[in-house]
Amino acid sequence: MQAKLISFLKLFIPFSILLFIAQFAVVNYLLNIDLYYTTLAVYSFHIVATFLIYLFLVFVNKSFSDKTGFAFMACSLLKMLAAVLFLLPMMLNDVPNPFEDLILFFIPYFLFLIFETIYAVKLINTK
């Protein structure tokens, strides 16, 4: 279990840092726009959600290896619900340009989802 987490973290930490730095530079220096959520808040959500999902998937794979795919689908659904709840205050506060905030939230959302999917498939195919 620890070996799987270490191999995941070896790629996940640089991946997260690189994406954060890229988006932070684009938002603050290239575009120079004010957003409802800071880049740190968005990436905190994505990093915590992705790590918790992978941690849960490793546990499910160890305990019930045939249910890992179902656990991934359930976690993905819960992550979508959490994303909606995370973005709800922005949508309810009549932000002038919510499109920019949504784009800058969902680009990393899908990149982290791809990362999760790759590692979930690796867990499922370990047999």
Order of alpha helices (4+ residues) and beta strands (2+ residues): alpha-alpha-alpha-alpha
